[in-house]
Amino acid sequence: HRIAQNDTTFPLCPTTGRPNSQPPPASIIARPSPVHHRAACASPLHSAQLTSIRFGMELGLGAPTSPPPWRGHLLFRALVIFLCLWVTSEANEQHVELPPRGWNSYDSFSWTVDENAYLQNAKILAEKLLPHGYQYAVIDYLWYRRYVDGAYTDSYGFDNIDEWGRPFPDLQRFPSSKYDKGFSQIANKVHEMGLKFGIHLMKGISTQAVNANTPILDIETGKPYVENGRQWAAHDIGLTHKTCAWMPHGFMSVNTDIGAGWAFLRSLYRQYADWGVDFVKVDCIFGTDYSPEEVITISQLLRELDRPIVLSISPGTEVTVPLAENISEHVNMYRITGDDWDNWKDVSTHFTVTSAFAAANKIGATGLRGKSWPDLDMLPFGWLTDPGVNQGPHRPCNLTFDEQKAQMTLWSMAKSPLIYGGDLRHLDNSTFSIMTNPTLLKINYYSKNNMEFHYVSGETTSNTRHSGHLSPRYPVNPTKHDGMVVGLTSCTNDQANGWFVFPQDGKSDHICRIYETENGKNVSFCLGKTKPLLASDDDIMEKEEDQTKFHLAVADINDSCLDASASRRRTASEVKLLMFSRCKWHARQMWELNDKGNLVSSYSRLCATVESSKEAVGITGARAWIATGSKGEIYLAFFNLDSVSRKITARISDLEKVLGTTFVRKHSCSCSEVWSGRNLGLLEEEISAAVNPHGCVVFELMC
């Protein structure tokens, strides 16, 4: 709870409801523990005496000269119990019961957004999209990086870091942050608009902080963290061999096995709560950058707070259902694909993985203080920038109108969070109509039984090919492994088993796995096993657990080792390849073989599989999804993933086969098409439609 006085924000005392008279010290931004904060702002006995006096006066007894001691103690205890129950109920209140909606700055500004542009977008969000449920306004990554020559995604030395090793906003881009080196002023303005405020974070701790060896804040004392008789600092908790694979100069994992690691992360998230943050998107922590210990630690720290904060994790590269099994309950949103940009191949690759998560009942499963939602990434509509550039919005969306409708339909049928990515200052009527289609938004929030519908047939209706954007965003350089690549999955997945050592007389051993080709033949896939190179200034190999780790290489690539995670962010449609880079001591190049036949990555603790690179090629053909409404409605969506028009048909009897007689009581259905608004009347036996290339139709049925 906060109030504004002359543009200065002071926290309200939870006990009295009055503002504290002074702001927190500039050097200590983190929130004290809730108990300490409440105890420091008022005299409990004074509050109890006032209650007693009011009680007596209301009965016409006048003010008592001195209430009995027992009465004051009873009233005080009742007041404390009430406050504890009130704070606890507020903190534990179920939230994120519906898929979050909002706006994020990344697709339109990359990392260059400033305060003025952000607030302009937030104002339009509040005016135009908030009535449709879009409530989160999120500043994406690198808000702490100075926007100067030489600064880019993985540059070093340009970040603002406070005396405790924590990032604070770039004061040139966010001038209102000069008061508290934080976002409290912006958060207040966003809250006044009726919106919720969000920020992007990287996992772990800044490389700058580790190199500067900044002390760690103990939020209970406001002093450096001390344990076992010594003061702990950033160098003690930063895992230098686990820097973010695609931002190695920026951030690294934190050791959450020690108290100092917890103390650092606690100081971070208490500070964000003090700023008024409602939503955090934590990056380089999921997918091939999987860091489950840190995800669970952050989740537990957010549970400590006396106000809910939505937890979203990213990226989703190579995410599978088994990988999400042990993590979804700790978060509210989790990405399940690589970055989605405005090309059809990115959109089409979402169909298979989304179907798998729906079949596993992961949509709306238990999450942090509420539910969790598989996240298909932002909607890159409207006015955009390009990935990883130092440039704001400068071009229109490359998706056709049909492709945008198809994307919005899949996201809604799968109940994905809906986060708009374009610059809202250029929001046009056609884009607005897509984002606010009332039936699609109703499906996204309130539908049930959301799943892929497999009982459809399709036939092409023309030879006219689509002129959409089919080329990948990055060039593809095929390897010499007969179309097979190494993928990653949870080690509990059966597909991760079967790796073994193949000895070579007089040569280095190979690590191999047998796989079955499309024509039924068994073929071996092998990589050379080599001892890791040891940096001259590092004695990490002396640790016993490191003796079993090795690099993987191929004979015709000198000084190149297999990476478990790409050195840059991958988009959803990029073809999987064996990723090699110069051999070095880094967890993303370290592997070990366990007794179960799992090849385990030291970076993510995920296990390797062998799969065909053809699986990454853009999906084609006809697809369909179904969902049900609260009044017996059936929603049926046809998708044409081909570059030619296609007639798609479904039989009503097959709808009954999947949904049962609760929803299909007869073999004729009244029908309307959602996007066009056409009433198609009564349909008998089957439902069919000619669907444009890369397009969709959505039927609302009552059977």
Solvent accessible surface area in square Angstrom, and as a share of the most:
residue,aa,sasa,rsa
1,H,132,0.59
2,R,70,0.25
3,I,63,0.32
4,A,62,0.48
5,Q,81,0.36
6,N,150,0.77
7,D,125,0.65
8,T,36,0.21
9,T,6,0.03
10,F,25,0.10
11,P,32,0.20
12,L,32,0.16
13,C,2,0.01
14,P,36,0.23
15,T,35,0.20
16,T,39,0.23
17,G,49,0.47
18,R,149,0.54
19,P,47,0.30
20,N,41,0.21
21,S,98,0.63
22,Q,130,0.58
23,P,49,0.31
24,P,66,0.41
25,P,86,0.54
26,A,86,0.67
27,S,55,0.35
28,I,48,0.24
29,I,17,0.08
30,A,6,0.04
31,R,36,0.13
32,P,59,0.37
33,S,14,0.09
34,P,24,0.15
35,V,102,0.58
36,H,98,0.44
37,H,30,0.13
38,R,34,0.12
39,A,70,0.54
40,A,90,0.69
41,C,31,0.18
42,A,23,0.18
43,S,60,0.39
44,P,53,0.34
45,L,97,0.48
46,H,100,0.44
47,S,24,0.16
48,A,2,0.02
49,Q,74,0.33
50,L,65,0.32
51,T,62,0.36
52,S,3,0.02
53,I,58,0.30
54,R,139,0.51
55,F,117,0.49
56,G,8,0.08
57,M,113,0.51
58,E,140,0.63
59,L,112,0.55
60,G,67,0.64
61,L,134,0.67
62,G,35,0.33
63,A,67,0.52
64,P,50,0.31
65,T,146,0.85
66,S,86,0.56
67,P,38,0.24
68,P,51,0.32
69,P,104,0.65
70,W,148,0.52
71,R,83,0.30
72,G,9,0.09
73,H,110,0.49
74,L,105,0.52
75,L,53,0.26
76,F,62,0.26
77,R,159,0.58
78,A,58,0.45
79,L,50,0.25
80,V,59,0.34
81,I,102,0.52
82,F,122,0.51
83,L,22,0.11
84,C,63,0.38
85,L,117,0.58
86,W,92,0.32
87,V,16,0.09
88,T,68,0.39
89,S,69,0.45
90,E,54,0.24
91,A,10,0.07
92,N,87,0.45
93,E,106,0.47
94,Q,111,0.49
95,H,30,0.13
96,V,16,0.09
97,E,69,0.31
98,L,66,0.33
99,P,1,0.00
100,P,5,0.03
101,R,5,0.02
102,G,0,0.00
103,W,0,0.00
104,N,5,0.03
105,S,0,0.00
106,Y,22,0.08
107,D,2,0.01
108,S,0,0.00
109,F,11,0.05
110,S,1,0.01
111,W,1,0.00
112,T,15,0.09
113,V,3,0.02
114,D,54,0.28
115,E,14,0.06
116,N,96,0.49
117,A,9,0.07
118,Y,0,0.00
119,L,30,0.15
120,Q,70,0.31
121,N,0,0.00
122,A,0,0.00
123,K,112,0.47
124,I,35,0.18
125,L,0,0.00
126,A,19,0.15
127,E,102,0.46
128,K,96,0.41
129,L,0,0.00
130,L,49,0.25
131,P,99,0.62
132,H,61,0.27
133,G,19,0.18
134,Y,0,0.00
135,Q,54,0.24
136,Y,12,0.04
137,A,0,0.00
138,V,1,0.00
139,I,1,0.00
140,D,4,0.02
141,Y,11,0.04
142,L,0,0.00
143,W,1,0.00
144,Y,2,0.01
145,R,1,0.00
146,R,94,0.34
147,Y,107,0.41
148,V,68,0.39
149,D,141,0.73
150,G,53,0.51
151,A,3,0.02
152,Y,115,0.44
153,T,28,0.16
154,D,25,0.13
155,S,6,0.04
156,Y,97,0.37
157,G,34,0.33
158,F,42,0.17
159,D,13,0.07
160,N,24,0.12
161,I,37,0.19
162,D,15,0.08
163,E,78,0.35
164,W,21,0.07
165,G,0,0.00
166,R,0,0.00
167,P,11,0.07
168,F,21,0.09
169,P,0,0.00
170,D,2,0.01
171,L,48,0.24
172,Q,155,0.69
173,R,15,0.05
174,F,0,0.00
175,P,69,0.43
176,S,30,0.19
177,S,0,0.00
178,K,126,0.53
179,Y,91,0.35
180,D,20,0.10
181,K,84,0.36
182,G,1,0.01
183,F,1,0.00
184,S,5,0.03
185,Q,24,0.11
186,I,0,0.00
187,A,1,0.00
188,N,23,0.12
189,K,91,0.38
190,V,0,0.00
191,H,68,0.30
192,E,133,0.60
193,M,57,0.26
194,G,48,0.46
195,L,4,0.02
196,K,80,0.34
197,F,0,0.00
198,G,0,0.00
199,I,0,0.00
200,H,1,0.01
201,L,8,0.04
202,M,13,0.06
203,K,1,0.01
204,G,6,0.06
205,I,2,0.01
206,S,2,0.01
207,T,17,0.10
208,Q,35,0.16
209,A,1,0.00
210,V,4,0.02
211,N,98,0.50
212,A,71,0.55
213,N,75,0.38
214,T,19,0.11
215,P,40,0.25
216,I,1,0.01
217,L,1,0.00
218,D,29,0.15
219,I,14,0.07
220,E,85,0.38
221,T,84,0.49
222,G,14,0.13
223,K,133,0.56
224,P,44,0.28
225,Y,33,0.13
226,V,89,0.51
227,E,57,0.26
228,N,134,0.69
229,G,77,0.74
230,R,110,0.40
231,Q,101,0.45
232,W,29,0.10
233,A,14,0.11
234,A,1,0.01
235,H,117,0.52
236,D,53,0.27
237,I,1,0.00
238,G,11,0.10
239,L,46,0.23
240,T,81,0.47
241,H,47,0.21
242,K,30,0.13
243,T,14,0.08
244,C,0,0.00
245,A,1,0.00
246,W,15,0.05
247,M,0,0.00
248,P,42,0.27
249,H,98,0.44
250,G,2,0.02
251,F,7,0.03
252,M,4,0.02
253,S,5,0.03
254,V,6,0.03
255,N,38,0.20
256,T,17,0.10
257,D,130,0.67
258,I,47,0.24
259,G,27,0.26
260,A,0,0.00
261,G,0,0.00
262,W,66,0.23
263,A,8,0.06
264,F,2,0.01
265,L,2,0.01
266,R,58,0.21
267,S,0,0.00
268,L,12,0.06
269,Y,7,0.03
270,R,15,0.06
271,Q,3,0.01
272,Y,3,0.01
273,A,1,0.01
274,D,24,0.13
275,W,4,0.01
276,G,4,0.04
277,V,0,0.00
278,D,16,0.08
279,F,6,0.03
280,V,0,0.00
281,K,20,0.08
282,V,0,0.00
283,D,4,0.02
284,C,0,0.00
285,I,0,0.00
286,F,0,0.00
287,G,0,0.00
288,T,5,0.03
289,D,2,0.01
290,Y,20,0.08
291,S,6,0.04
292,P,25,0.15
293,E,91,0.41
294,E,4,0.02
295,V,1,0.01
296,I,53,0.27
297,T,5,0.03
298,I,3,0.01
299,S,0,0.00
300,Q,80,0.36
301,L,3,0.01
302,L,2,0.01
303,R,110,0.40
304,E,67,0.30
305,L,3,0.01
306,D,25,0.13
307,R,50,0.18
308,P,40,0.25
309,I,2,0.01
310,V,2,0.01
311,L,1,0.00
312,S,3,0.02
313,I,1,0.00
314,S,0,0.00
315,P,6,0.04
316,G,0,0.00
317,T,15,0.09
318,E,29,0.13
319,V,7,0.04
320,T,43,0.25
321,V,26,0.15
322,P,37,0.23
323,L,3,0.02
324,A,0,0.00
325,E,84,0.38
326,N,95,0.49
327,I,0,0.00
328,S,4,0.03
329,E,85,0.38
330,H,34,0.15
331,V,0,0.00
332,N,0,0.00
333,M,4,0.02
334,Y,0,0.00
335,R,5,0.02
336,I,3,0.02
337,T,12,0.07
338,G,6,0.06
339,D,9,0.04
340,D,2,0.01
341,W,2,0.01
342,D,0,0.00
343,N,9,0.05
344,W,7,0.02
345,K,32,0.13
346,D,0,0.00
347,V,1,0.00
348,S,1,0.01
349,T,24,0.14
350,H,0,0.00
351,F,1,0.00
352,T,73,0.42
353,V,30,0.17
354,T,4,0.02
355,S,16,0.10
356,A,45,0.35
357,F,2,0.01
358,A,9,0.07
359,A,82,0.64
360,A,36,0.28
361,N,125,0.64
362,K,15,0.06
363,I,35,0.18
364,G,18,0.17
365,A,26,0.20
366,T,98,0.57
367,G,4,0.04
368,L,1,0.01
369,R,14,0.05
370,G,7,0.06
371,K,70,0.30
372,S,0,0.00
373,W,6,0.02
374,P,6,0.04
375,D,9,0.05
376,L,1,0.01
377,D,8,0.04
378,M,11,0.05
379,L,0,0.00
380,P,0,0.00
381,F,0,0.00
382,G,12,0.11
383,W,80,0.28
384,L,0,0.00
385,T,0,0.00
386,D,37,0.19
387,P,29,0.18
388,G,40,0.38
389,V,47,0.27
390,N,60,0.31
391,Q,87,0.39
392,G,21,0.20
393,P,29,0.18
394,H,68,0.30
395,R,32,0.12
396,P,79,0.50
397,C,21,0.13
398,N,58,0.30
399,L,8,0.04
400,T,48,0.28
401,F,100,0.41
402,D,36,0.19
403,E,0,0.00
404,Q,19,0.09
405,K,34,0.15
406,A,1,0.01
407,Q,0,0.00
408,M,0,0.00
409,T,0,0.00
410,L,0,0.00
411,W,0,0.00
412,S,0,0.00
413,M,0,0.00
414,A,5,0.04
415,K,20,0.09
416,S,1,0.00
417,P,0,0.00
418,L,0,0.00
419,I,11,0.05
420,Y,0,0.00
421,G,0,0.00
422,G,0,0.00
423,D,0,0.00
424,L,2,0.01
425,R,94,0.34
426,H,100,0.45
427,L,24,0.12
428,D,66,0.34
429,N,135,0.69
430,S,56,0.36
431,T,7,0.04
432,F,63,0.26
433,S,55,0.36
434,I,1,0.00
435,M,0,0.00
436,T,12,0.07
437,N,19,0.10
438,P,105,0.66
439,T,26,0.15
440,L,0,0.00
441,L,12,0.06
442,K,84,0.35
443,I,0,0.00
444,N,0,0.00
445,Y,34,0.13
446,Y,128,0.49
447,S,3,0.02
448,K,145,0.61
449,N,67,0.34
450,N,16,0.08
451,M,59,0.26
452,E,20,0.09
453,F,2,0.01
454,H,132,0.59
455,Y,96,0.37
456,V,36,0.21
457,S,70,0.45
458,G,33,0.32
459,E,109,0.49
460,T,77,0.45
461,T,70,0.41
462,S,41,0.26
463,N,146,0.75
464,T,99,0.58
465,R,170,0.62
466,H,36,0.16
467,S,109,0.70
468,G,13,0.13
469,H,82,0.37
470,L,80,0.40
471,S,84,0.54
472,P,49,0.31
473,R,73,0.27
474,Y,58,0.22
475,P,115,0.72
476,V,64,0.37
477,N,106,0.54
478,P,113,0.71
479,T,51,0.29
480,K,171,0.73
481,H,36,0.16
482,D,131,0.68
483,G,37,0.36
484,M,22,0.10
485,V,3,0.02
486,V,18,0.10
487,G,0,0.00
488,L,11,0.05
489,T,5,0.03
490,S,11,0.07
491,C,44,0.26
492,T,110,0.64
493,N,30,0.16
494,D,115,0.60
495,Q,117,0.52
496,A,0,0.00
497,N,63,0.32
498,G,43,0.42
499,W,8,0.03
500,F,76,0.32
501,V,62,0.36
502,F,100,0.42
503,P,94,0.59
504,Q,50,0.22
505,D,144,0.75
506,G,91,0.87
507,K,151,0.64
508,S,64,0.41
509,D,48,0.25
510,H,58,0.26
511,I,1,0.00
512,C,1,0.01
513,R,35,0.13
514,I,85,0.43
515,Y,22,0.08
516,E,121,0.54
517,T,40,0.23
518,E,151,0.68
519,N,111,0.57
520,G,44,0.42
521,K,130,0.55
522,N,113,0.58
523,V,56,0.32
524,S,62,0.40
525,F,7,0.03
526,C,40,0.24
527,L,2,0.01
528,G,13,0.12
529,K,63,0.27
530,T,51,0.30
531,K,158,0.67
532,P,9,0.06
533,L,100,0.50
534,L,85,0.43
535,A,44,0.34
536,S,124,0.80
537,D,133,0.69
538,D,48,0.25
539,D,105,0.54
540,I,19,0.10
541,M,14,0.06
542,E,131,0.59
543,K,105,0.44
544,E,147,0.66
545,E,110,0.50
546,D,6,0.03
547,Q,104,0.46
548,T,92,0.54
549,K,34,0.14
550,F,8,0.03
551,H,2,0.01
552,L,0,0.00
553,A,16,0.12
554,V,19,0.11
555,A,108,0.84
556,D,91,0.47
557,I,64,0.33
558,N,136,0.70
559,D,86,0.45
560,S,18,0.11
561,C,1,0.00
562,L,3,0.02
563,D,7,0.04
564,A,3,0.02
565,S,2,0.01
566,A,14,0.11
567,S,69,0.44
568,R,103,0.38
569,R,52,0.19
570,R,27,0.10
571,T,10,0.06
572,A,20,0.16
573,S,2,0.01
574,E,20,0.09
575,V,32,0.19
576,K,48,0.20
577,L,47,0.23
578,L,10,0.05
579,M,39,0.17
580,F,46,0.19
581,S,33,0.21
582,R,157,0.57
583,C,13,0.08
584,K,69,0.29
585,W,32,0.11
586,H,14,0.06
587,A,1,0.01
588,R,10,0.04
589,Q,0,0.00
590,M,3,0.01
591,W,1,0.00
592,E,33,0.15
593,L,51,0.25
594,N,57,0.29
595,D,156,0.81
596,K,163,0.69
597,G,14,0.13
598,N,3,0.02
599,L,0,0.00
600,V,9,0.05
601,S,0,0.00
602,S,10,0.07
603,Y,2,0.01
604,S,1,0.00
605,R,107,0.39
606,L,4,0.02
607,C,0,0.00
608,A,0,0.00
609,T,7,0.04
610,V,16,0.09
611,E,34,0.15
612,S,27,0.17
613,S,20,0.13
614,K,134,0.57
615,E,118,0.53
616,A,16,0.13
617,V,81,0.47
618,G,16,0.15
619,I,37,0.19
620,T,96,0.56
621,G,18,0.17
622,A,26,0.20
623,R,48,0.17
624,A,0,0.00
625,W,0,0.00
626,I,0,0.00
627,A,0,0.00
628,T,2,0.01
629,G,14,0.13
630,S,105,0.68
631,K,165,0.70
632,G,16,0.15
633,E,15,0.07
634,I,0,0.00
635,Y,2,0.01
636,L,0,0.00
637,A,0,0.00
638,F,0,0.00
639,F,0,0.00
640,N,0,0.00
641,L,4,0.02
642,D,20,0.10
643,S,14,0.09
644,V,17,0.10
645,S,24,0.16
646,R,35,0.13
647,K,83,0.35
648,I,0,0.00
649,T,24,0.14
650,A,1,0.01
651,R,114,0.42
652,I,0,0.00
653,S,40,0.26
654,D,21,0.11
655,L,0,0.00
656,E,51,0.23
657,K,130,0.55
658,V,47,0.27
659,L,22,0.11
660,G,28,0.27
661,T,90,0.52
662,T,100,0.58
663,F,34,0.14
664,V,2,0.01
665,R,151,0.55
666,K,113,0.48
667,H,76,0.34
668,S,15,0.10
669,C,0,0.00
670,S,53,0.34
671,C,5,0.03
672,S,37,0.24
673,E,16,0.07
674,V,20,0.12
675,W,44,0.16
676,S,69,0.44
677,G,62,0.59
678,R,154,0.56
679,N,128,0.66
680,L,53,0.26
681,G,33,0.32
682,L,109,0.54
683,L,39,0.20
684,E,106,0.48
685,E,86,0.39
686,E,75,0.34
687,I,1,0.00
688,S,49,0.31
689,A,21,0.16
690,A,76,0.59
691,V,2,0.01
692,N,82,0.42
693,P,20,0.13
694,H,1,0.01
695,G,2,0.02
696,C,14,0.08
697,V,23,0.13
698,V,0,0.00
699,F,4,0.02
700,E,46,0.21
701,L,0,0.00
702,M,76,0.34
703,C,3,0.02
